[in-house]
Amino acid sequence: MGAAGQSVAAINGAAVDRAHAAIRQNPTAIRASAADAFTARSVSVDADGTEHVRMDRTYRGLRVIGGDMVVHSRGGVMKSASLTLAKPINVGVTPGLSADDAIVAAGVQFGTQFNAVPTTSLVVFAGRNNPKLAYDVVYAGMTKEGTPQRLHYFVDALNGEILATDSAVKTGTLPGDRYGTGTPPSPPVLTPATGTGNSLFAGTQPLGTAWNASRRLFELKDLTRGSTHIKDLGNGYRLEAGTLVVDADNKWGNGAMSDRVSTGVDAAYGFAKTWDYYKSNFGREGIRGDGAGAWGGIHYFINYVNAFWSDECFCMAFGDGDGTSIRPLVTIDIIGHEVSHGVTASTAGLIYSGESGGLNEATSDIFGAMIEYYANNAKQPPNYVIGEQIFVNQAWNKNIRTMFKPYLDKISPDCYPNDANPAGGGNRTPAAWAGLDVHYNSGVANHFFYLLAEGAVVPAGYEAGTPANLGPSDLVCNGNTGLAGIGRDAAQQIWYRALTTYFTSTTNYAAARVATLQAAEDLFGAGSPQVTAVADAWNAVSVL
């Protein structure tokens, strides 16, 4: 470790010590019990010296799911803490049912498509108002369409109730590269190069590549962006079996599916633009902020109509579509969406169910759209519609989601259901809302972000006289048709700061409102137009 590394380590260590001192001095604010212990996960320091230390909590040695928090302090004085735990934990740690019983309870939901022995560990589940002793039961397998799964079931350790689920993959998967037995080969000698790629969606693009002097080949590996690289999975489903994409002349793809590398060009381009977006806008070096690149696997499975991010292998896999109506899922907004799941996993760690899961999905949609705007590629015109280019038939409303009017899919509510607006702008009662998949309840946060950035302005192609026939009143739930936006730059800064500084694993919509208001105040000042705009945009989607 050089001098700079020592300096950073010393600063972080001192910040962690100050955070622990703040916890001891303010036990009520962080809902601490005598049996709690805290471990620092990350540290960030603002320009004015304010320190934000993200902490994980244990209770009597057990992990507390939903007990994480961020301690905010300056000059050794605690300013506040971001957490969702409502009161100190006071639960017994002796289970009323066995680990095998918990596995059976979770297995009823998972089914028979598992391919590894389930594992269990005792935890305290604090994702609701009343913390409970629970088993964390992990099942690994595949869905019927071929998506890998690694699902966590939190099973009440007294009565077997499934309290919640979480997914390591926005589905789950096997680890990445491994050598077999014997001595691993020596690392190859690599030097940065620039290739030319012909993509399916993004046109002809320069690519960061590597010259492998040992093999006398170019690799689709970007040494300038953390060695981000692309593998061909050979239409299989085992990610560790993928083969690094290589080429002899540093010219990649032909812009069509007749060359298997063409989708790899889109993947490499999307990874590069995502890396550059986070670095340019937020100073973030890579997905985890540690300068390390991820990898992407093209040609996953056969006729696979999906793409996914896996926290466990730190990788993304791309399906080729069904070969008839859906094209390969390598458009830049989809790549930005999936890779942003990794950013969320390494910061707030939003649990992938309920409202926290919806905020997780919305975060990926938000940054996926903003990455598309950042790239500003005429071949992929930026907009607030997700995934429209993968559809062979480019008819109106052929897309995955529309952020400005989520209910165009006839499922995703435009607005949060409440007593004044029980339908939620999408025929959803509060009870029905509770059971919505995270890809649908995410619509409320998507809608909020659009209104914050753009205001109650109908996008071109959806205005009166088009099939959508939308007017400003269709974009708001409270009649505020004069709602003005603050622009994409300010809106994305607010959401990123809220995510990385104030969101925790169980943040819900009410807490997201508080977090984004605080983020806007941090960035633009108390009473600023931006703070007012955040409040107005949440009001317009009924998060009050």
C-alpha positions as CSV (number, residue, x, y, z in Angstrom):
1,M,0.0,0.0,0.0
2,G,1.4,3.4,-1.0
3,A,1.2,6.6,0.9
4,A,-2.1,7.6,-0.7
5,G,-3.6,4.3,0.3
6,Q,-2.4,4.6,3.9
7,S,-3.9,8.1,4.0
8,V,-7.3,7.0,2.8
9,A,-7.3,4.0,5.2
10,A,-6.4,6.3,8.1
11,I,-9.2,8.7,7.2
12,N,-11.7,5.9,6.9
13,G,-10.5,4.3,10.1
14,A,-10.9,7.5,12.0
15,A,-14.4,8.1,10.5
16,V,-15.4,4.6,11.6
17,D,-14.1,5.2,15.1
18,R,-16.1,8.5,15.2
19,A,-19.2,6.7,14.0
20,H,-18.9,4.0,16.7
21,A,-18.5,6.8,19.3
22,A,-21.6,8.5,18.0
23,I,-23.5,5.2,18.3
24,R,-22.5,4.9,21.9
25,Q,-23.5,8.5,22.6
26,N,-26.8,8.3,20.8
27,P,-28.3,4.8,21.4
28,T,-31.9,6.0,21.2
29,A,-31.4,7.5,17.7
30,I,-30.1,4.3,16.3
31,R,-32.5,2.0,18.2
32,A,-29.6,0.2,19.9
33,S,-30.0,-2.6,22.4
34,A,-27.3,-3.8,24.8
35,A,-26.9,-6.9,22.6
36,D,-26.3,-5.0,19.3
37,A,-22.9,-4.8,17.6
38,F,-22.0,-2.8,14.5
39,T,-19.6,-3.3,11.6
40,A,-18.7,-0.6,9.1
41,R,-19.4,-1.4,5.5
42,S,-18.3,1.8,3.7
43,V,-17.4,5.4,4.3
44,S,-18.0,8.5,2.3
45,V,-16.9,12.1,3.2
46,D,-18.4,15.3,1.8
47,A,-16.4,18.3,0.9
48,D,-17.4,20.0,4.1
49,G,-16.1,17.1,6.2
50,T,-19.5,15.5,6.9
51,E,-18.9,11.8,7.2
52,H,-21.4,9.1,6.2
53,V,-20.6,5.6,7.6
54,R,-22.8,2.7,6.5
55,M,-23.1,0.1,9.2
56,D,-24.3,-3.5,9.4
57,R,-25.9,-4.6,12.7
58,T,-25.8,-7.9,14.6
59,Y,-27.9,-8.9,17.6
60,R,-26.4,-11.5,20.0
61,G,-24.1,-12.4,17.1
62,L,-26.9,-12.9,14.6
63,R,-27.1,-10.8,11.4
64,V,-30.0,-8.3,11.5
65,I,-31.8,-8.2,8.1
66,G,-33.1,-4.6,7.9
67,G,-30.9,-3.4,10.8
68,D,-28.4,-1.6,8.7
69,M,-28.0,2.2,8.9
70,V,-25.9,5.2,7.8
71,V,-24.5,7.3,10.6
72,H,-24.1,11.0,9.5
73,S,-21.7,13.1,11.6
74,R,-19.4,16.1,11.3
75,G,-16.5,17.0,13.6
76,G,-17.3,14.0,15.7
77,V,-20.8,15.2,16.4
78,M,-23.7,13.0,15.1
79,K,-26.1,14.9,12.9
80,S,-28.6,12.1,12.2
81,A,-28.9,8.4,11.2
82,S,-30.7,6.8,8.3
83,L,-32.4,3.6,9.3
84,T,-35.8,1.9,9.2
85,L,-35.6,-0.1,12.4
86,A,-38.5,1.3,14.5
87,K,-37.4,0.2,18.0
88,P,-34.6,-1.7,19.7
89,I,-34.5,-5.4,19.1
90,N,-35.7,-7.6,21.9
91,V,-36.2,-11.2,20.7
92,G,-35.2,-14.6,21.9
93,V,-32.6,-16.4,19.9
94,T,-33.9,-20.0,20.5
95,P,-35.9,-21.2,17.4
96,G,-39.2,-23.0,17.8
97,L,-38.7,-25.1,14.7
98,S,-35.7,-26.8,13.2
99,A,-33.6,-25.7,10.2
100,D,-35.0,-28.7,8.2
101,D,-38.5,-27.5,8.9
102,A,-37.6,-24.0,7.6
103,I,-36.1,-25.6,4.5
104,V,-39.4,-27.4,3.9
105,A,-41.4,-24.2,4.4
106,A,-39.3,-22.3,1.9
107,G,-39.2,-25.2,-0.5
108,V,-43.0,-25.2,-0.8
109,Q,-42.7,-21.8,-2.5
110,F,-39.5,-22.5,-4.4
111,G,-40.7,-25.7,-6.0
112,T,-38.5,-28.5,-7.4
113,Q,-36.2,-26.6,-9.8
114,F,-33.3,-26.4,-7.4
115,N,-29.8,-27.6,-8.2
116,A,-27.9,-27.4,-4.9
117,V,-28.5,-28.3,-1.3
118,P,-30.4,-25.5,0.4
119,T,-28.5,-23.7,3.2
120,T,-29.8,-22.1,6.4
121,S,-28.6,-19.6,9.0
122,L,-30.3,-18.0,11.9
123,V,-30.9,-14.2,11.6
124,V,-33.1,-11.5,13.1
125,F,-35.5,-10.2,10.4
126,A,-36.2,-6.6,11.0
127,G,-37.7,-5.7,7.7
128,R,-41.1,-5.0,9.4
129,N,-42.1,-3.1,12.5
130,N,-41.6,-6.1,14.8
131,P,-38.2,-7.8,14.6
132,K,-38.4,-11.6,14.6
133,L,-36.0,-14.5,14.9
134,A,-35.9,-16.1,11.5
135,Y,-34.0,-18.6,9.3
136,D,-32.3,-17.3,6.1
137,V,-33.0,-20.2,3.8
138,V,-31.1,-20.1,0.5
139,Y,-32.3,-22.0,-2.6
140,A,-30.4,-22.1,-5.9
141,G,-31.9,-23.3,-9.2
142,M,-33.4,-22.1,-12.4
143,T,-36.8,-20.8,-13.6
144,K,-38.7,-22.6,-16.3
145,E,-37.4,-20.1,-18.9
146,G,-33.8,-20.6,-17.8
147,T,-33.0,-17.7,-15.5
148,P,-30.7,-18.7,-12.7
149,Q,-32.0,-18.2,-9.2
150,R,-30.5,-17.8,-5.8
151,L,-33.3,-16.9,-3.5
152,H,-33.2,-16.0,0.2
153,Y,-36.4,-16.9,2.1
154,F,-36.7,-15.4,5.6
155,V,-38.7,-17.9,7.5
156,D,-40.1,-17.1,11.0
157,A,-38.2,-19.4,13.3
158,L,-41.2,-19.9,15.6
159,N,-44.1,-20.6,13.2
160,G,-42.6,-21.2,9.7
161,E,-44.2,-18.1,8.1
162,I,-42.4,-16.7,5.1
163,L,-41.6,-13.2,6.2
164,A,-40.0,-12.0,3.0
165,T,-37.7,-13.0,0.1
166,D,-34.6,-11.5,-1.5
167,S,-32.7,-12.4,-4.7
168,A,-29.0,-12.3,-5.2
169,V,-29.6,-12.2,-9.0
170,K,-31.9,-9.8,-10.1
171,T,-32.0,-13.5,-10.1
172,G,-29.1,-15.9,-8.7
173,T,-26.2,-17.6,-10.4
174,L,-23.0,-19.7,-10.0
175,P,-19.6,-18.2,-9.4
176,G,-17.4,-17.0,-12.2
177,D,-14.0,-18.1,-13.5
178,R,-12.2,-20.9,-11.8
179,Y,-9.1,-22.9,-12.7
180,G,-9.2,-26.7,-12.3
181,T,-6.6,-28.7,-10.4
182,G,-2.9,-28.0,-10.9
183,T,-0.9,-24.8,-11.1
184,P,-2.8,-21.8,-12.6
185,P,-1.1,-20.4,-15.7
186,S,0.9,-17.2,-15.4
187,P,-1.0,-14.0,-16.0
188,P,-0.8,-12.9,-19.7
189,V,1.0,-9.8,-20.7
190,L,-1.7,-7.4,-21.7
191,T,-1.5,-3.8,-23.1
192,P,-4.4,-1.5,-23.8
193,A,-5.6,-1.1,-27.4
194,T,-8.5,0.4,-29.2
195,G,-10.6,-1.7,-31.6
196,T,-13.5,-1.0,-33.9
197,G,-16.9,-2.6,-33.2
198,N,-19.9,-3.1,-35.4
199,S,-22.9,-3.5,-33.1
200,L,-26.5,-4.5,-33.5
201,F,-28.0,-1.3,-31.9
202,A,-25.3,1.3,-31.4
203,G,-23.7,1.5,-34.8
204,T,-19.9,1.5,-35.3
205,Q,-18.1,2.3,-32.1
206,P,-14.5,2.4,-30.8
207,L,-13.9,-0.3,-28.2
208,G,-11.4,-0.5,-25.3
209,T,-9.6,-3.8,-25.9
210,A,-6.4,-5.6,-24.8
211,W,-3.5,-7.0,-26.8
212,N,-2.4,-10.3,-25.4
213,A,1.2,-10.6,-26.3
214,S,1.3,-14.2,-25.0
215,R,-1.4,-15.5,-27.3
216,R,-0.9,-12.9,-30.1
217,L,-4.6,-12.0,-30.0
218,F,-6.8,-9.1,-29.0
219,E,-9.2,-9.6,-26.1
220,L,-12.6,-7.9,-25.7
221,K,-11.3,-6.6,-22.3
222,D,-11.2,-2.9,-21.4
223,L,-8.0,-2.3,-19.4
224,T,-8.9,1.4,-19.0
225,R,-12.2,0.5,-17.2
226,G,-11.2,-2.1,-14.6
227,S,-10.6,-4.9,-17.0
228,T,-14.3,-5.1,-17.8
229,H,-14.6,-8.0,-20.3
230,I,-17.1,-10.0,-22.4
231,K,-17.5,-13.7,-22.7
232,D,-19.4,-15.9,-25.1
233,L,-21.5,-18.4,-23.0
234,G,-22.1,-20.6,-26.0
235,N,-25.9,-20.6,-25.5
236,G,-25.4,-22.6,-22.3
237,Y,-26.5,-21.6,-18.8
238,R,-23.3,-22.2,-16.8
239,L,-21.6,-18.8,-16.4
240,E,-18.2,-20.3,-15.4
241,A,-18.1,-22.1,-18.8
242,G,-18.0,-18.9,-20.8
243,T,-15.1,-18.2,-23.1
244,L,-13.4,-14.8,-23.4
245,V,-14.2,-13.1,-26.7
246,V,-11.0,-12.7,-28.8
247,D,-10.1,-11.5,-32.3
248,A,-7.0,-11.4,-34.5
249,D,-7.4,-8.0,-36.2
250,N,-9.1,-5.9,-33.5
251,K,-12.2,-5.5,-35.7
252,W,-15.3,-6.9,-33.9
253,G,-18.7,-7.9,-35.2
254,N,-20.5,-7.1,-38.5
255,G,-23.6,-5.4,-37.1
256,A,-25.7,-8.5,-37.6
257,M,-26.5,-11.8,-35.8
258,S,-24.6,-13.7,-38.5
259,D,-21.5,-12.8,-36.4
260,R,-21.8,-13.9,-32.8
261,V,-19.5,-11.1,-31.7
262,S,-21.9,-8.3,-32.8
263,T,-23.9,-8.6,-29.5
264,G,-20.6,-8.5,-27.7
265,V,-19.9,-5.1,-29.2
266,D,-23.2,-3.8,-27.8
267,A,-22.3,-5.3,-24.4
268,A,-18.8,-3.8,-24.4
269,Y,-20.1,-0.4,-25.6
270,G,-22.9,-0.4,-22.9
271,F,-20.5,-1.4,-20.2
272,A,-18.1,1.4,-21.2
273,K,-20.8,4.1,-21.3
274,T,-22.2,2.9,-18.0
275,W,-18.7,3.1,-16.4
276,D,-18.1,6.6,-17.9
277,Y,-21.5,7.8,-16.8
278,Y,-21.0,7.0,-13.1
279,K,-17.4,8.4,-13.2
280,S,-18.4,11.6,-15.0
281,N,-21.5,12.4,-13.0
282,F,-20.6,11.1,-9.5
283,G,-16.9,10.4,-9.5
284,R,-17.6,6.7,-9.0
285,E,-14.9,4.4,-10.3
286,G,-16.7,1.2,-11.3
287,I,-19.8,-0.4,-10.0
288,R,-18.5,-1.0,-6.4
289,G,-16.6,2.3,-6.5
290,D,-13.3,0.3,-6.1
291,G,-12.0,0.5,-9.7
292,A,-12.9,-3.1,-10.5
293,G,-14.7,-4.0,-13.7
294,A,-17.5,-6.5,-14.1
295,W,-17.9,-9.0,-16.9
296,G,-20.7,-9.7,-19.3
297,G,-21.8,-13.0,-20.8
298,I,-23.4,-12.9,-24.3
299,H,-25.5,-15.7,-25.8
300,Y,-26.9,-17.0,-22.5
301,F,-29.1,-20.0,-22.9
302,I,-31.4,-20.7,-26.0
303,N,-34.1,-18.3,-27.0
304,Y,-33.7,-16.6,-23.6
305,V,-35.9,-13.4,-23.5
306,N,-34.2,-11.6,-20.6
307,A,-31.0,-10.2,-19.2
308,F,-29.9,-10.3,-15.6
309,W,-27.3,-9.0,-13.1
310,S,-25.8,-11.3,-10.5
311,D,-24.3,-9.9,-7.3
312,E,-22.5,-13.1,-6.6
313,C,-20.4,-13.4,-9.8
314,F,-20.3,-9.6,-10.3
315,C,-21.5,-10.2,-13.8
316,M,-24.3,-9.7,-16.3
317,A,-25.8,-12.2,-18.7
318,F,-27.6,-11.3,-22.0
319,G,-30.1,-13.5,-23.8
320,D,-30.5,-13.5,-27.5
321,G,-34.2,-13.1,-27.5
322,D,-36.7,-15.6,-29.0
323,G,-35.5,-15.3,-32.6
324,T,-38.8,-14.0,-33.9
325,S,-40.3,-11.0,-32.0
326,I,-37.6,-10.1,-29.5
327,R,-34.0,-9.3,-30.4
328,P,-30.9,-9.7,-28.2
329,L,-31.2,-7.8,-24.9
330,V,-28.1,-5.7,-25.3
331,T,-29.5,-2.2,-25.7
332,I,-27.8,0.5,-23.7
333,D,-30.8,1.2,-21.4
334,I,-31.1,-2.5,-20.5
335,I,-27.4,-2.8,-19.9
336,G,-27.4,0.4,-17.8
337,H,-30.4,-0.9,-15.9
338,E,-28.9,-4.3,-15.0
339,V,-25.4,-3.0,-14.2
340,S,-27.0,-0.4,-11.9
341,H,-28.4,-3.2,-9.8
342,G,-24.7,-3.8,-8.9
343,V,-24.4,-0.2,-7.8
344,T,-27.5,-0.6,-5.6
345,A,-26.2,-3.8,-4.1
346,S,-22.9,-2.2,-3.2
347,T,-24.5,0.8,-1.6
348,A,-28.0,0.7,-0.1
349,G,-28.5,-3.0,-0.7
350,L,-32.2,-2.6,-1.2
351,I,-33.9,-5.9,-0.5
352,Y,-35.5,-7.2,-3.6
353,S,-39.1,-7.5,-2.5
354,G,-41.9,-5.2,-1.4
355,E,-41.4,-1.4,-1.6
356,S,-37.6,-1.7,-1.2
357,G,-37.6,-4.0,-4.2
358,G,-39.6,-1.6,-6.2
359,L,-37.1,1.2,-5.4
360,N,-34.3,-1.2,-6.4
361,E,-35.9,-1.7,-9.8
362,A,-36.8,2.0,-10.2
363,T,-33.2,2.9,-9.4
364,S,-32.1,0.7,-12.3
365,D,-34.7,2.2,-14.7
366,I,-33.7,5.7,-13.7
367,F,-30.0,5.2,-14.2
368,G,-30.6,3.1,-17.3
369,A,-32.5,6.0,-18.9
370,M,-29.9,8.5,-17.7
371,I,-27.1,6.4,-19.2
372,E,-28.9,6.4,-22.5
373,Y,-29.2,10.2,-22.3
374,Y,-25.5,10.3,-21.4
375,A,-24.5,8.2,-24.4
376,N,-26.7,10.4,-26.7
377,N,-26.4,8.0,-29.6
378,A,-28.5,8.8,-32.6
379,K,-28.9,5.1,-33.2
380,Q,-30.4,4.8,-29.7
381,P,-32.4,8.0,-29.2
382,P,-32.6,8.8,-25.5
383,N,-36.0,8.7,-23.8
384,Y,-37.9,7.6,-20.7
385,V,-39.0,4.3,-22.3
386,I,-37.1,1.2,-21.3
387,G,-36.2,-1.5,-23.8
388,E,-38.2,-0.5,-26.8
389,Q,-35.5,-1.3,-29.3
390,I,-35.4,-5.1,-28.6
391,F,-38.8,-5.5,-30.2
392,V,-38.7,-6.5,-33.8
393,N,-42.1,-4.9,-34.4
394,Q,-41.5,-1.3,-33.4
395,A,-45.2,-0.6,-33.0
396,W,-46.4,2.0,-30.5
397,N,-46.2,1.0,-26.8
398,K,-43.9,-1.9,-27.6
399,N,-41.5,-1.6,-24.7
400,I,-40.7,-3.0,-21.2
401,R,-41.8,0.1,-19.2
402,T,-42.7,3.8,-19.6
403,M,-41.5,6.0,-16.8
404,F,-43.7,9.0,-17.4
405,K,-46.9,7.0,-17.4
406,P,-46.3,3.5,-15.9
407,Y,-49.9,2.4,-16.2
408,L,-49.6,2.3,-20.0
409,D,-48.8,-1.3,-19.4
410,K,-52.2,-1.7,-17.6
411,I,-50.4,-3.2,-14.6
412,S,-47.9,-0.7,-13.0
413,P,-49.6,2.0,-10.9
414,D,-48.9,5.6,-11.7
415,C,-49.3,6.6,-8.1
416,Y,-49.0,5.3,-4.6
417,P,-52.4,4.1,-3.3
418,N,-53.7,6.0,-0.2
419,D,-57.0,7.0,1.3
420,A,-57.5,9.9,-1.1
421,N,-56.4,7.8,-4.1
422,P,-57.0,4.2,-3.3
423,A,-56.7,3.0,-6.9
424,G,-53.2,4.3,-7.2
425,G,-53.8,5.5,-10.8
426,G,-53.9,1.8,-11.9
427,N,-56.8,0.1,-10.3
428,R,-54.8,-1.1,-7.3
429,T,-56.2,-1.1,-3.8
430,P,-53.7,-0.8,-0.9
431,A,-54.1,-4.6,-0.3
432,A,-53.4,-5.4,-4.0
433,W,-50.5,-3.0,-4.0
434,A,-48.8,-5.0,-1.2
435,G,-48.7,-8.1,-3.5
436,L,-47.3,-6.4,-6.6
437,D,-44.1,-7.6,-8.2
438,V,-41.2,-5.2,-7.8
439,H,-41.1,-4.6,-11.6
440,Y,-44.5,-3.0,-11.3
441,N,-44.5,-1.2,-8.0
442,S,-41.3,0.5,-9.2
443,G,-43.5,2.6,-11.5
444,V,-44.3,5.1,-8.7
445,A,-40.6,6.0,-8.3
446,N,-40.0,6.0,-12.1
447,H,-43.0,8.4,-12.4
448,F,-41.6,10.6,-9.6
449,F,-38.2,10.9,-11.2
450,Y,-39.7,11.8,-14.6
451,L,-41.8,14.6,-13.0
452,L,-38.9,15.8,-11.0
453,A,-36.7,16.0,-14.1
454,E,-39.2,17.1,-16.8
455,G,-42.3,18.3,-15.1
456,A,-45.9,17.6,-16.2
457,V,-44.8,17.6,-19.9
458,V,-46.1,14.9,-22.2
459,P,-43.2,13.4,-24.3
460,A,-43.4,13.6,-28.1
461,G,-45.3,10.8,-29.6
462,Y,-47.7,10.4,-26.6
463,E,-49.5,13.8,-26.8
464,A,-53.2,14.4,-27.7
465,G,-54.0,12.9,-31.0
466,T,-51.6,10.0,-30.7
467,P,-52.7,6.5,-29.5
468,A,-51.8,7.4,-26.0
469,N,-53.7,10.7,-26.2
470,L,-52.1,12.1,-23.0
471,G,-52.4,15.5,-21.6
472,P,-50.6,17.1,-18.6
473,S,-53.5,16.0,-16.3
474,D,-52.8,12.4,-17.1
475,L,-49.3,12.7,-15.7
476,V,-50.2,13.8,-12.2
477,C,-52.4,12.4,-9.5
478,N,-53.2,15.6,-7.7
479,G,-54.1,17.9,-10.6
480,N,-50.9,19.9,-10.5
481,T,-50.5,20.3,-14.2
482,G,-48.2,23.3,-13.8
483,L,-45.5,21.1,-12.2
484,A,-42.1,22.2,-13.5
485,G,-39.0,20.0,-13.8
486,I,-35.5,20.8,-12.5
487,G,-33.7,19.0,-15.3
488,R,-32.1,15.6,-15.6
489,D,-28.7,16.7,-14.2
490,A,-30.1,17.9,-10.9
491,A,-32.6,15.1,-10.6
492,Q,-30.0,12.3,-11.1
493,Q,-27.7,13.9,-8.5
494,I,-30.5,13.9,-6.0
495,W,-31.4,10.3,-6.6
496,Y,-27.8,9.1,-6.5
497,R,-27.1,10.9,-3.2
498,A,-30.3,9.6,-1.7
499,L,-29.4,6.0,-2.8
500,T,-25.7,6.1,-1.7
501,T,-26.1,8.2,1.5
502,Y,-29.5,7.8,3.0
503,F,-31.3,4.6,1.6
504,T,-30.9,1.4,3.6
505,S,-31.8,-2.1,2.8
506,T,-35.5,-1.7,3.8
507,T,-36.2,1.8,2.6
508,N,-39.8,2.2,1.6
509,Y,-41.6,4.9,-0.4
510,A,-42.2,7.1,2.7
511,A,-38.5,6.9,3.6
512,A,-37.5,7.5,0.0
513,R,-39.4,10.8,0.1
514,V,-37.5,11.9,3.3
515,A,-34.2,10.7,1.8
516,T,-34.5,12.6,-1.5
517,L,-35.6,15.8,0.3
518,Q,-32.5,15.6,2.5
519,A,-30.3,14.8,-0.5
520,A,-31.8,17.9,-2.3
521,E,-31.1,20.0,0.7
522,D,-27.5,18.8,0.9
523,L,-26.9,19.5,-2.7
524,F,-28.8,22.8,-3.3
525,G,-29.6,24.2,0.2
526,A,-32.6,24.3,2.5
527,G,-35.6,26.0,1.0
528,S,-34.1,25.8,-2.5
529,P,-36.3,25.4,-5.6
530,Q,-34.9,21.9,-6.0
531,V,-36.1,20.9,-2.5
532,T,-39.6,22.3,-3.3
533,A,-39.6,20.4,-6.6
534,V,-38.8,17.1,-4.9
535,A,-41.7,17.6,-2.5
536,D,-44.0,18.6,-5.4
537,A,-43.0,15.6,-7.5
538,W,-43.7,13.1,-4.6
539,N,-47.0,14.9,-4.0
540,A,-47.9,14.4,-7.7
541,V,-47.5,10.6,-7.3
542,S,-49.3,10.5,-4.0
543,V,-46.3,9.7,-1.8
544,L,-47.2,12.2,0.9
